[in-house]
């Protein structure tokens, strides 16, 4: 993490990271001032920092948008009531291509020339991960031609299915992962100074953890495709992975942060919400759902600026179940929805997602109260791996007993992750007895669910809660499974496909469209790139794995 300062210096110089004001992919590769040869030790940490930022839970990351779609958060950008524009995601699009993927490609090209196969393998796995996330939210995107050379103003948009599975002319993501794993296993990589362990901000040069991540990523992607493939084929794909060396509990794919403001190495989501005007409110049904189930993770997830036992007035929504919880509902018709009205009393993200305050019930204002801002940006985790296994055992293997075992391990791992973050923060941990009580209740909900689909609802709800802080996968999971059910306006339900997992909310909100099954492309990409689709896809058109 000491490399953060160096990374930020490079970024501010405009050498490797996204240039301010960059709004579209069309201009991404057109930068003759960018050097074509930079030491791999400089490229890797910059790519990793940018990957966490542009995918993560912060004002410039895709997770805040997708968490709003999934009603976990609500902010002033209207995505929570399903309003998109052609500029809504241009910064994230450009940041992922320019700040992550181009730097990543330089590592692959230069590392191959220098025979530094450890760097090449890491970059290939990162490339597969980032492209998979982009396909999952946008569908067809520039892929096979996107990173060829420094000047490529008109890359072809490849089909989403071809990017995953590959064609004669396109290396698919599964093949790319396999190639990355093979490169990690190659002996005799050229030694580097500083060593890989000093510049790899994720696994500190531990190639076994990188390999476990790569295999876990394959498992995740095969699971996402399970509805497009016969069950026997899926079993042949995931069986060797489930019995092999996958991600362990100490091997989460995540980026850590530090409590330093100059240079600013804090969790960027914390910076967004712990000021005088917090960016994000908390979804009403998300908070109250955890409250109803007596979920002991609640004080780690959310921080109430109002002390326990107190309340306020003239707000859009004050919970009858917990009057210290104040929020704004997406698309509300209330007069009390402005930032000025809610800033000093609204509930905000807490310790677990962004390194904010553990809620001890005493309250405090976000402009003056503070946390350590060190919570990591989680991307792919051990608990997610176990929830994926539970889903596969239930839906592909039709093995309820094995699914229950994996679900049990997933819930336990979810709590362990909260306690690990609490321990690092110096906050109280969740007592073992409280974890056992909640887990027993979750397993009872699973056991009592009458059908496989009802059991899947229980699994996906717990995954939804555990994944708070990384919205991209929550959004993907919901679209492909219809679980867990979420509450949105009556308009959104009527405009969306039947049986889509949407339930009607309290009736006091409005939507600007149907629940979107994909995000908009940046407008400039469509108008300037002759090889683009030229117009936005209908937001109700599903990604290929959404059957």
N, C-alpha and C positions, 0 to 999 in steps of 0.2 A: 504494500500500500504506500510505501514511501515514494513509489514511482508516480503517484498521482500528480504531484507538483510538476514533474517533468512533462507528463501528458498534457496538463492544462496549459503549460507554456507553449507547447507545440500547437495546441488547438487555438490558442489566442493569436498565434502568429499566422494562422490560416494555412499552415503547411500540410496538415494531414486531415484535420477534422472538417466539419461542415462550415462553409463560409457563411457569415451572417447574411440573411436575406435570400439565401438560395431557396427557391420555391418549386423547382420541378426537376425531374430526372433528365429532361432534354438537355439542360445545361451542365449536368453533373460531370460528364467526361470532358467537357471543353474547358480546359484550364492549363494553358501552356506554361504558366508560372510554377505549376506543381512539379517537384522533382520526381523523376522516375526511379531513382535508386536511393533508398533510405535504409539504414541498418534495421534488421529484423527486430532487434531489441527495442527499437523505437516504435515500430509499426504495431507490434502485438498489443501492448497495453492501451494504445489509443483506440484500436479497433474494439477492444473489450469494454472500455469505458463508454464508448459511443453505443455499443450494442445494448448495454444495460439502460442507458439513458433513453434511447429512441424506442425501445420496446417497453420500458418500465413505467412505474407509477409516479409520474411527474407531469408538469404542465406541457412538456414537449414529447411525452411518450405515449405510445399506443395503448398502454394499460389503463390510463385514466379515461380515455374515450370508451374503451370496451367495458370497463367497470361501470361506467355510467349507463351504457346500453343494458347491462345486466342488473341495473338498479341497486348496485352496491354503493355507488356515489352519485352525486348530482352536482353540477357546476354551471356556471353562467354561459357555457358554450352551446347549450341546447341539444347536445347529442343525446342526452337522457330522454328527451321527448321526440327523438328520431328525426331531427332536422340535420341534413348534411348539405354542404356546398362543395364546389370544386376546389376550394382552398382549404377545406377543413383539415386535411391530412398531408398537405404538401411538405411541411417541415419534416415530418416523420419519414415520409417517402424519400426525400432527398437525403436526410440524415442516414438512413439505413444503407442507401446505395453509396453515397460519397464517404461518409464517416466510417462505415463498417466494411461494406463489401469490396470497395475498391482497395482499401488498405489490406484487407484479407487476401485479395487476389495478388497483390504485390508480394505478400508473404509466400504464397504458393509458387509464384513464378520465380522469384529471387531465391527462395529456399530450395527449389528444385535445382536451379543452376549451381548453388553452393553445396548441394547434397546435405542440407540440414533438415533431415526428414522429420524430426520431432516437430519443428515449426510448421512444416508443410501439413502434417497430419492434423495438428491442432487447428490450423486455418481451414482445412477442408471440412472438419466437423462443425466449426463455427459457421462456415458458409452454408452447409446443409441446414443447420438449425435456423439461421436467419431467413433463408429463402422459404423454408417450410412455414414459418410464421407469416411471411408476407403473402404467400399463396393462400393461407388460411383466412386472411381478411380481405384480400383483393381479387383472388382468383387468378386469371391470366395476367402475367406480368413479364417484363423484360428479364430474361434469364440466360439463355444460351449465347446471346449476342451482347448482353448488357455489359460485360466486363472485358471485352476483347479490345485491348489497346486503350490508350488514354483519351483518344478522340473517337467517339462513336455517337453521333448526335441522333441516330434514328434506329435504335435496336428494335428487333421484332418482339412482339408480345407472344410468348409461348403459352400454350394451353395449360391450365392448372394440372390436369391429369398427366400430361406429358412431362411436366416438371417433376412430379412425384415419381412416376414409373419409368420415364425415359422412353426414347424411340431410337431408331437407327442413327439419327443425327443429333440427339440430345442425351447427354448423360443425366440420368435421373438421380433423385436424392438418395435412394437406397444404394446405388452404385457409388455415388460420391462418398457416402459414409463408409462403405466397405474399403474404398481406396484410402480414405483417411486412416482407418484402423490398420490397414496394411503398412502404411508409412510410419505410423507410431511404433510398429513392431520391428522396423528395419534396424539392424545394428550399425554401429559406426558413424553416427551422426557427427558432423564437424563440431568440435567444442566451440563454445561461444563465451565471450566476456562482455557484459556480465552474464552469468549463467541463466538458463531458462527459468530457474526457480526464482530469480530476482525480478523478472519482468512479466511472468505469467501471473496476472492478478486473480485468476480464478482457482487454479489448482497448484500453483507454485511449482510447476514443472513435473508434477506427479503424472507420468504417462499412463499408469494403471488406472487412475481416476478418469483421465481423459478417455481411455478405452471403454471403461464402464459407462461413462456418459454416452459415448457413441452407440453402444449396444442398446442402452435404455432409450435413446432417441429413435432407433429403429423400431423398438417395441411400441413406442408411442405412435409413430406414424402408421405402422401396420394396424394398430387398433383403430386409428382414425379412418382407415380404408375398409374396415371390416364389413360394412354394409354394401360395398361394391364387389365383394369377393365371396366365393362359396366358403362355408364354415370349415370344410376339410382343408382348403387351401390356407386359410388364416391359421389353422392349427399347425400346419407344416411350416409356416413362416415364424410364428411366435414361440412354438414349442422349444426349439433349441435356445432361444433367448431366455425364456423363463427358467430353464434349467442351467443357464450359464452364469457368467460373472457380470451381473448388472450393478447399477448404482447402489452404493451402501449409504447408511444413514449419515456417515461423516463425509459424503462425497457429493453434496448438493451442488448443482451448477448455478452459481450465484456470484455477484460482485459485492464485496464489502466496502464500507465507507469509514471515514474518520471524522472525529468531532473537531475539525479545524475550519475556520472561516476565511483564512488568508494564507495560502490559497484555499478556495472553498472546496473541501473534500467531503462535505456532508451529503447525506442522502438527499437528492434533489426534490423528492416528494415532501420531505420535511421542510425544506426551504419554502416551498409553495404554500404550505398550510400553517406554519407556525410564525405568522406575522400578524399585523393588525387587521388584515383583511384576508382571511383564509379562502383559498380557491374552492375547496370542495366541501359539500355537505354530505351527510351519510344517508343512504337509502333507508326510508322508514321501515319497510318490511324486512329488510336485511337485519337491522338492529333489533326490531321487535321479535323476529323469528328466533334469534339467539337468546333473547330475554325469556321468551316463552318456554324454551327448552332448558332453561337454567344452565346455559353454556358458560362455564367458568373462564372461557377465553375473552369474554366481553370487555373487561377492563384493560386488556392488552391490545384489543383491536381498536377501541374508541376512547376518546378523551372528551368528557363533558366539561365545558367551561363553567357551567353552573354546578355548584356543590350539591352533593346528594341531599335530598330532602327539600331543596329549593326549586323555584320555578320562575317563570317570567310571563309577560303578556304581549299581545300584539305581534304574534309570530304566525307564520303560515302553518306550522305543525308543531305541537307540543304533545308528547306521548302521554296518554292516560295511564299507561303501564309504568312509565318512568318520567315524571314531569321535568327532570333535569335534561332529558333528551329533546333537543330542538333541531329542526331541520326545515328544508324547503322541498316540496314534492315536485318531480319533473312535470312541466307543463301546467303548474298550478294556476288556478283562477283567483288566488288570494291576492289582496293588495299588499301583503307583508312578505315580499319575496326578494327585496333588493339586498345587495351586499351590505349597505349601510345599516339596514334594519337588523340583519342577522349576525353580523361579524362578531360581536362581542359575546354572543350567547350560544351560537350554534355548536353542535358536537362536531369534532374533527377526527381525522385519522390518528390513531394512537401509536403505541410503541411497536407493535408487531409489523405493520406494513411499512412505516417510514422512519422509525426511530424517534417518535414523539413521546409524549408523557404516558407513563403508566397511570391509570385512573385510580387514585386512592380515595376518591370521593370528596376531596377537599375543593375541587374546582380550581379555576385560574384562567387568566386571559392569555390567549395565544401570542399576543404582542409582547408580553412580558414574561410569561412562564416559558420554560424551555425543556427540551429533552436533549439527549446526546447526539441524535441524528446519525447513529451508527448502524442501524438495522440494515442488513444486506438487501439488495434487490434480487429477490428469488426469481429464477427463470425456469429451471426444471429441477425437481426435488425428489428425494427418496419417498416421501409420502405420496407424491403424485404417481410415482412408479407403482406403489402398492395399490392405489385406487384404480390404476389402469389394469393391473392384474386382476383385481376383484371384478371389474367390468368384463374382462375377457373370460374369466372362469364362469361367470354367470351367463353371458350372451353367446359365446362361441363354443364353450365346452359343455354348457348346460349342467354345470356341477355346482349346486348350491352350497354344498359343504365347503368346497375349496374356495368359493367366492366369499363365504362368511369368514374363513380364516384370513384371507388376504385383506378383507374389509376391517377386521379386528386389528391387524397390524397397521393398516393405513391410518385408522383413527388414533391409535397410540402414537404413531410417528408424527401425526399432526400436532398433538399436544407436546411431544418432545421438542418439536421445532420451536414452538412458542416459548417453552422453558429455556431452551438454549439461548434465544434472543434476550429473554428476561435476565438470565444469569450474566450474560455479557454486559448488560446495561446496569447491573447492580440492583435490579428490581426484584420484588418477591416472586417466587415461582409458584405454579399451580400445584397444590398438594396432591400427593399420589391418590389419596382417598377421593378427592374431587374428580380426578381423571377417571378412576374406576367407576364411580357413580355415573358419570356421563357416558362412558363407553358401554356400560351395561344397558343404559337406556337406548343408545344407538343400536346395539345389537338386538335389543328387543323389538325396536321398530323394524329392523331388517327381518327378524324371524316372523313377525306378525303380518308383514306385507303379504297379501294373498296371492299375488302373481309375480312372475319374473320382472315384468315392467314396473310393478310397485316396488320391488326390491331394488331395481336400478335407480328409481327415484331417491331412495334412501342413500345409496352409494354416492350418487351425483350431488345430492344436497351437501353431504359432508365434504366432498371434494370442493364444492363451491365455496363453503365457509373456509376451509383450510387454505384455499388459494387466494384469499383476500390480499391484494397487493400486486397480483399479476393477472390482469384481466384478459389477456389475449387468449389463453387456453380456456378460461371460464366461458368466454364468448363462443369459442370453437366447440367446446363440449356441449353447450346448450343447443347450438344449431344442429349438430349431428345426432343428438339423442333426444331432444325435447325435454331434458331434465337438467336441473330441478325446475319445477314450475315457478314462474315469477309473475308478479302483478304489475300490470300497466293499464293505461287508460282504455276505456270502452272502445274509443275510436281505433286505437292500435289493434285491439283484439279483432274488431270487425274487418279491418283492412288486411290482416295477416291470414296466413293459411290456417285452416281448421286443425285442431289437435297439435298445435305448434308449441305447446308448453306455456302459453300465455293465459293468465287469469285476469279478470277485471278487478281494478283497484277500488278505492272508496268513492269514485265518481266525481271527485273534485279536480281532476286533471284533464288535460287535453294533449293530443299528439299531433305532430306535423306530418305524419305518414305512417306506413306500416312498420313493424319491426324489421330492420334491415338485415338481410342475409349476407351482405357484403358492404365494403366501404367504397366511397367514391375515389376515383383517380384524380390526381391534380389536373386542373383544367389545361394548364400549359402543355402538359404531356400529350393531351388529346389533340390540341390544335397545332402544335409545332412538330410533332413527330409523325411523319407520313406513314409509319408502320404501326401506329397505335390503332385501337378500335375506333377512334374518331368521335365517339360519343360514349356517355356513361352507360354502363349496364343497368338494367332495372334492378333496384335494390331487393326485389323479391326473387331474383334469379339465384338459385343456390350454388355454392361451391360444389365441385364434382362429387365429393365424398358425402354430401348431404342428401341421402336417398330417402 
